[in-house]
Amino acid sequence: MDIETDDEVDDESDDEVETPNSEKTEKSKGKNTKQERRQGLGFGIISLDSKKSQTTVLAITMGKDWAVQPSLQPTSTLKKHVTKTCKAYQVWLSANKDKAQTVLTPDGVGGDVRVSRVSESVFRKACNELLVLAQLPLAFIESLAMRHFCSKLQLYKPHSRRTATRDIVEMFVKKRAAMKKILEHNSQRMSLTTDIWTATTTRASYMVITAHFVDDMWRLRKMIIGFKNVSDYKGETICNCLLECLAEWGIKKVFCITVDKATANSLAMNMFKKEMMQQNGNDALVLKGEYLHLRCAAHILNLVLKEGLQDIDRSVAAVRNGIQYARSTPNRLKAFVFRVETGKVKRGSLPLDVKTLWNSTYLMLEQALKFRVAFEKLQAEDKPYNDYFLERVDGHKRFGPPMKDDLDEVSAFVQVLGIFYNSTLVLSASNSVASHKIYNEIVSITRNLTIYSTTGDDEELHKRSSAILTKLEKYWDVFGDKVEMNRLVIVASVFDPRKKMKFVEVCFDHLYGKGSVESSHLSDSINNILKNLYDEYTRASLLNTSGSSSQSQSSWSQAQDQFETDISQRTHHIGLPDMDSIFQDIVKEAGIRKSSNELEMYLKEDVESVNSGKYPILSMIAKDILAMQVSSVALEAAFSTSNRLLDSSRSCLTHYMIEVLMCTKQWLK
């Protein structure tokens, strides 16, 4: 309401100034009303009622006590303070010019509350973001649940689905423009990951393309740059989709691309190399794309373990059915608990797995083995338990009950699964730098499987470990195809300033034997790759310094000052204890000889002597190497042996709207 001038206050019959802490007070009766005092919390209401010959004034100001006598009518002074002097009121008034919703929020002083306001535009934007982040159907905004929620909290009436769709598309366009500006200011190459999603209702296929890079503050950044519909899985289709997406975002330099193991992807990468260099020159790819193609480690592990689980499928099914029986009724659970000798059955002690998530199968089997005696006693003593496995489901007898041989087989495989479980947690870390840990995990898995397959008296463990190791070596053969084992994953370990080349040499010695031909060959190969990378980045740096690039040498030095500290912080929490302990036992290198370039200086210096300001060229290489992704899927999907699926509420939308929702969700995080 407009505020009248001081001269008009006494003449108006009903004059009110509404403020955030507006309250109603009881009207004073008669002319001899006692003086009232109010301790200020915020603002107040000034109201005059001349018709009833009564004046009520609530003076609530910012931290002041006001003496109010209705008979003296001190409203002019109070109103002058509120409307002209009080800065807090002016701030509140300017921030709430539009229509707003009044709510209670903490005041921050003494636990009191004050009246605040949420504008309708903020409410509308928050609802749209809720739909995107929670992956809710767009029709949810018009649902009874949403209307009931807003009604109970006295919020605004929710807008329509059509309005929400329009707002979300506008949000997507603005966010994409902001993301493009970030990429324009980025001077590093992009590392890309791709993955295939399938719509559950239409069975349409979509390729998600994610870009990764390390910024000038040495932070790993990632953003989805495309969620494109693909008509088929042919190499040409995948290649064209990648090229179109990169052109749309103006990306002209790529370091590596992580894809799953499929023949079509191999063909697509070969085509991509030719087209990318033809369109953007030889500088578009590092070393002419020789190490562009990187296999997804999570996909390889899932393939190996899927085959391993199929070998013991009957034993796993028997254990799963035994757990289902124990969990099915309270009486059956009581019979199971009665036979438990060690441990205590608590809530969650007998979890059931999701068949397509091998980590849940691992956790289920690990827990079941703790109650091995109880299952054996049930089989020997409980008739209903045995009758349960005689029942036929879909014309087939249930697998089980779990016998001694089944439990022995499961016990051996659980030890193997434990190795892969811990490594997958490291390899699938997409929100932090992990490329320098990749080879550590590969060596750890290989060494542990070798130990399990050659030592001890457990024949079942020997058998399972040998089978898994044979399958794994087919995918990670460092002496085989460069695509199968991209040697950049070994080069990445060199950029841990605590380990450098010495750690890689120790790994070679333990895998192939100290002084062996294989160890020497790999050491020479990694050194050659490092030198080739250094030479190529040096030439590019000279061209940039001569004026072709806006990035100055001083800014490179400033960014490089955080090189060692950043890597050290990112590698401190998650490591490989076995290989680290082996490395710590190696005697430190001898004195440092005079070196001809910064690559040799870096490789020969002790970690205590490393000063990243000395290495501007290596800083460029390090950023690209550290942004490399060994897994094309996020951690939550790294354990899945099935395809990525869109839910039914998303599947029924248009291809463009699906891309809008999927990209915007990641950008809002």
N, C-alpha and C positions, 0 to 999 in steps of 0.2 A: 504494500500500500504506500502511496506517496506520503511524505512527511510534510506537514504544514510548517510555515514559518513561525518564529517566536511570537509575532504580533497576533497571530490567528489562533493561538493555543486556547486562550480563555473564552473565545467567542464560539468555537466549534462545539457542537453537542456530542460528537462521538469521534474522538481522534485517537488513533492507535498506531504505535510503531512496533512492528513484529520483528523479533530477533531470534538467534538460534536457541536461546534458553528461555523462550517465552513460557510463562506459567500464569495461571489464573490465581488470584488471591481473593479472599473473602472481602466483600465490600464493608467499609467502615460505616458505622451507624452513628448519626448525630454529629454535632459540631465539636464535642469535647472528647473525640477519640484520642486515645493515648498515642504518643509518638512511637512510630514503628522503626525498627532497625533491621536491616537485612545484610548478611555477609555476602559479598559478590562472588558469583561463580562464572558469570559470563555476561550476557546482556539481559534485557528484561522487556516488559510491556509497560507502556505509559498509556493509561486509559482514563478518560474523563467522561462522567455521566452527569451532565448538568440538569437533565430532566428530573432526576431523582434527588437533586441538590446534594449529591454525594461525590466525593472525589477519591479514587483509589490509585495509588502510585506504588508500583513495585520497582524499586531501584536496585537493580542487580548489575553491577559494573565490574570492570576488570580489576579485581583485587581491592576495591574501595568500599568503605562503609558510608552509606548515605543516610542522613537523618531526614525523615519524611514526615511532614505534618500536612495532612490533607487540607486543613483550613488555610494554610499559607500558600498552597498550590505552587510548589517549587518545580513545576514541570518544565518551564522554559529553560532553566539552567541544566536540568538533566538531559533534556532533548538536545540542547546545544552541544553538550559533551558527547552524546551518542552519535549525532549526525555530522558533527564538524571536527571534533577533537579526537575521538577514539579511532585510532588507526586499525585496530583489530576488527571493528565493525565495518570499516570501509573495505578491508580485505575480504571479509565474509560476503559483503554485499556484491562486490564485483565478481566473486567466484560463483554466485548463485543467481545470476540474472535470469537464466533460463529456468524452465520448469524443473523442479527437483523433488526428490523423495526424502522425507525426514526420517532419520534413524538415530539410535543411540549408539555412541562410540565412547571408548575410554578417554577420559580427560588427561590422564597422566599425572594428576596431582591428587594425592590422597585417595586414589581409587574411585573418585567420583566419576559421574558420567556427564556428558554434554550432548547437546543436540547437534548433529551434523547432517549433511545432505549428500545424496548420491543422485547425480543428474540422470535423466532418462537415457541420454546417449551412452553413458558409462554402463548402465544396466543392460542396454541392448548389445553393446560390444562384448560384455562379459558373457552374455547368453550365447552369442555366436562362437566365442572361444571355447565355451563349455562343450558345444556340439562337436567341435573339431577335435579337441584334446581327449575327450572321453569317448570318441568314436560312436556317438549316439546317432540314431536315425534323424534326419532333418525334420521329420514329422514330429519328433519329440517336443519341439517348441510349441506345438498346438495341442499337446496331449493333456488329459485330465490331471495327470500327476504334476505337470509344470504349472498349470493354472492353480491347482490347489496349493502348491508350494508358495507361489507369489501372493496368493490371497492370504495365507496364514501369516506371512511376514509383512503384509501390507506394502508389497512392491508394485511396480507398474504391471499393467496387463501385457503379457507376452505378445510379441509381434508374430506375424504369420510365417509359414514355411517359405513362401515365395520371397518375403523380405529378408529372411535369414540367408537364403541362397544368394540373393543379390549382394548382401553385405559381405558374405564370406568370399565371394569372387573379388569384390573390391579390396578386401583385406589381402588376398593372394597377390593381386596386381601390385599393391603398394609394397608388400614384403619382398616380392621378386625384384622390384626396382632397387630396394635397399641392398639386397644380396648382390645384385650386379655391381653396385658401387664398391662393395667390399672386394669383389673379385678384380675390379679394375685397378684398385690400389695394391693388389697383391702382385709381387714380382716373382713368386716361386712357381714351379711347375705343379701341375695337378696330378695326384694319384687318384684313380677312379676305381670304384667297385660296382659290380652289376649283380643283379639277382632277378629271378623270375617269380612273379606272383600269379595266382590263378583265381578268377572269380568263381565263387561256389555255385551260383545260379546260372550264369551264362557260359561258364567255362572259358571265358575270354582270358587271354594271357597278357601280362603287363611286365615290362622290364623297368626296374628301378635303377637309376644311375645316381651314385653318390660321389661327390668330389671331396677330397681331403687335402689339406695343406697346413703347413706350420707358418704362422704369421710372424711379424717382426718382433713380437713379444714372446716368441718361442712357445706359443700355445697351439695345440692341435685343433684345427677347425674342420668341421664337416658339415655339409649341407646337401640335401637331395636336390638335384638339378633337373630331374626328369622322372616321370612315372608314365611311360609311354606304352600304348597298346601295340602289340606285335601280332601279326597275323600267323606267323609260323616261327620255327626255331632254326631256320636256315642261316648259314653264315652270312650271306649277303644281307638278309633282313636285319640281323643284329648289328652288322657293320654300319649300314645306312642309318639305323636308329641312333647309334653313338655319334656319328658325324653330324647329324642334324641337331642333336641336343647340344653338342659342343659349339656349333655355329650359332645357335640361338643365344648362348651365354657368352659368346666371344672368347672362348678358351682356345688358344692356339699352341700351347705347350703342354705336353703330357709326359709324366715320368714312367708310370706303370699302370696296368689295369689288372685287377684281381677278379677272376671269374671261376666258376665251378668247372669240374672236369667233364667236358662234353666235346665230342668231335666238332660240333657246329661252332663252338667257341674258339677252337683252334683255327678253323678256317676263317672265322670272323676276324681274329687278331692278325692273321697274315694279310687279309684284305685291308684292314684298318691301317697297317703300317704303310702300305703303298699309297693309299688315298690321303692319309694325313700329311705325309711328306710332300706329296704332289701339290696339295692345296696350300700348305704353310711353310714349305721348305724343309731342308734336312735338319734345321734347328728345332723342329717341332718335337722330335723324339731324341732321347739320349742314346748315344752310340748307335744311331740309325735303327733304333727299336730292337736291338739284339736281345735286351732283357725286359722288353715291354710286358710280356705275358707272364702272369703269376697265378699259380693254382691256389684256390681257396683251401686253406689248411683244415678248416672246420668241415668242409665237404668231404675231404679225403678221410678224415678220422671217422666221419659218419658212415662212409662207404665201407671202411674196414670193419667197424664194429657191427654194422648191419649184417655183414656176411658172417661175422663171428657169432652173433646172437642167433642167426638162423641155424647154425650148427648145433646149438643146444636148446633149440626152441621147445622141445618136448619137456625138458627138465625145468625150464623157466615157466612154462605153462602149468606144470604140476605144482610148483611153489605158489604161483599166482592163485590157483584154484584152492589150495590149502588155506591161504590167507582169506580168500573170499568166504570160505566156509566158517572160519573163526569169527569173522566180522558180521555174519549174516543175521544172527539173533543173539540176545543177551545170554540165553542158556548155553549156546555153543561157545560164546566167548568165555563164559564162566568155566566150562569144561576145559578149555584151552589153558586158561590162567592157572587152574588147579594143577596142571602138569608141568608148569614152568618151574625149573629148579634154580636157575641162576637169573639174575636180573629181575626187573619189575615191569609188568605190562602197564604202560601209561597211555594217555591219549596220544595217538600218533605213533605208537610203537609198532603197529602193523600197517604201514601205508600200502596202498595199491598204486600201481604205476599207470602211466599213460603209454600205451604200446608204441607210439611214434616218437617218444622222448626217451632216449636211452639213459639219460642221467636219472630219470625217475625209476627206471628199471634197476639201475645200479643201487640206488638208495633203498628200494624195496627188497632186493636180494640181500643187501648188507644187513638190514634189520632182521630179515627172516632167519639168517644164519645164527643170530644171537639166541634164537629160540629153537634150535635144531632138535634138542632133546624132547621138547614138547610135541613137535610134529611126529617124532618117532614113537612116542608113547601113545598119542592119539591113534596112530595106525595100528598099534598092538592091542589097545584096550577099548577103544570107543567104536561100537558097531554103527551108530548113525553116521559117524565120520566116514567109514568105509562104504556104507550104502550110498552116501552122497556121490562118490566117484563111480558108482555103478549106473547112475542115472544117465540117460541119453539126451543130448542137446542137439537139435537139428539132425537127428539120426546118427549122431556119433557119441561114443562114450567120452566122458570127461577125462582129460589127462590127469594122472595122479592115482593115489596119493603120492607125495614126494618120498621116494625111497632113499636109501643110503647112497646109491650110485648117483641119483639126481642131485642130492645135496653136495656130494663130492665134486661133481662136475660144475655146479654153480659156484662153489667155494673157490675153485681154481680160476674161474672166469672173473669173479668179483675182484680178485687181486689185479688182474689185467685191466679191468675197467677203471680201477682206482688211479692207475697211471694216466690214462687218457682223460679222466674227469678233471684232475688238477691242471693238466696242461691246457685243456680247452678253456678253462677260466682265464688263463693268461693270453692265449692266442686270439680270443674273441673280444678283447678289450678294445672297443672302437672309439671310446671317449678319451683315451690317453695314449701317449706314445708307447708302442709295444714292439716295433719292428726289430729293435736291438735285442729283444728277448727270444726271437723266433728260433734261431739256431740252437740256443741253449735248450729249449724245450724239445727240439727234434733229437738232439744228442741224448738228452735225459730219457726220452721214450725208448730210443734204440738200445741204449745201455741197459736199462732195466729189463726190457724184454729179453735181451741176450742173457742176462744173469738168470732170469726165471727159467729160461729154456735149457740151461746147461748145468745148473747147480741144484743141490737138494735132492730129496728122495721122492718128491711128489710127481709121479709120472703124468698125472692129469694136468698139472700146471705146466710141465715140460711140453706136453702136446699142444695145449692152448696157446702158450707163448710163442712157440715155433710157428704155428699156423698164422697168428697175427703178424709176427715179424716178417714172414715171407710176403704177405699181402702188402704190408707197409713199404717194404723195400721196392716193390713194384712202382709205387708212386713217388717215393723219395730217393731215387737213385741218383746220387750226385755225379756219377760218371756216365749217366745215360743222357737222355734228351734234355736240352737246356730248359725246355718248357716244364718238364716233369719236376725238376729241382732247380729253380732259378737261383743262381749263385749270389744274387743281390741280398738274399736273406742271410748269407754268411758275411757279406761285406757290411751289412748293418751292424753286426756285432762289434766290428772294429771301431764304430763311432761311440762306443761306451768308453769314456776316457779312463775308466778304472781298469780296463782289460786290454783294449786295443788288439793288435795282431797276435800278441803272445797267447791270449786266451783261445783264439781260433786254432793256433798251432797245437796247443794242449789237447783240444777236442779231436783234432786229426790224429794225434799220436795215440789217444785212447781208443779211437774207433778202428784204426787201420794198422796200429803198431808204430812205435817210435822208430824213425829213420826209414820207414817203408817207402816204396816207390809211390804208392797212392798218397801218402801224407805229403811228400815232397811236391808231387804234381799239383795237389790242391793248393798248397801254400803259394807256389809260383803263380797259379791261375788267379788267386785272389789278389795278389800283389799287382798283377798285370791289369786287372779290372780297376783297381784303385788308381793306378797311374793313368789309365785311359780316361777315367772320369775326371781326374785332376786336370789333365791336358785340355779336355773339351771345355770344362768350366772356366779354365784360365783364358782360353781364346774368347769365350763369350763375355767374360769380365772385361777384357781389353777393349772389345767392341763397345760395350756399354759405357766404359770410362771415356772413350773418345767422343761420346755425345749421342749415341743411339739410344741410350737409356736414361731415364730421369733419376734412377737410383744412384746416389753418390757413394764413393768409397767410405766416407765418414759414417754414413748411416749403416753400411755393412759392419763397420767396426763396432758401432754402438750395439747393434743387435747381437754381434758375436760375443760381446762381453758376458752374456748370460749363458753361453754354450755349455760349459762344464757343469755349472750350478744346476741348470735346468735338467740335464740328462741325469745327473746324480740324484736329484729329488725324485724324478720319475721312475728310477730303477731301484730305489731304496726299499720300497715296501714289498714288491713282488719279485722274487728271484728264483734261482735254481740252486738249492742248498748243496746238492751232490756235486755239481760241476763247479760251483763257487769254492767249496771246500777243497776240491782237487786243485783248483787254480791257486788258492792261497798257499798250498804246499810247494808250489814252484818257486825256485829262487828268482829274485828280481833280476832284471836285465843289468848288464854291466854298464859302464860309463857311456856317455853320449858322444858320438863322433860329430864332427862338423858336417852339416847336411847342406845339400844344394837347393832344396825347396821346402816349403812348409809342410808338405805331406811327409817327407822323411823326418823332419823335425818332430812332428806330432807323434809319429809311430815310435820314435826312439826316446822321447821324454818320459820321465816318471809322471804319475798322475799329480804329484805334488807340484811339479814344475809347469804343468799345463797352464798357459795363459791364452784364453781363447781370442784375445785381441790380436794375437799374432797371426791368426789363420782366417783371413777374410774369404779366401777361396773355399776352404773346407767348410766354412759356415754355410755357404750356398749348397754344397753337396749334402751336408748333414741335414739341412731342412727338408730336402727332397727325400733323402733316405728315411728319415724318421717319420715322414708322413705316409710312407708305404704301408699298405694294409695286407696282412696275411690272410684275413678272413673277410669274405664279402657279406657276412650276416652279422647282426648284432648278437650280443651275448644271450639274450632271451630266446633266440632261435638257433643258437649254435648246436644244441643237443638234439635238434629235431631231425628225424630220418625221413620226414615227409616234405611235401612241397609247401611253400608259403601260400596261405589262402586268405582271400578277402571275405569278410563276413557278408551275410545276405543283404544287410541294409546298404552296404557300399556297392555290392555287385550289380544291383539293379539300376545304378546311376549311369549317366553318359561317361564316355572315356575322359572327356575334359574335366568333368566335375570330380571324378575319382582322382585325377592328378592334382586338382586344386586342393582337395581335402588331405591327401597324403603328404604333399609338399608343405602345406601350411602347418600341419601338425608338427612336423619336424622343425620348422622354422620358429614356431612359438616356444619350443622347449628351451 
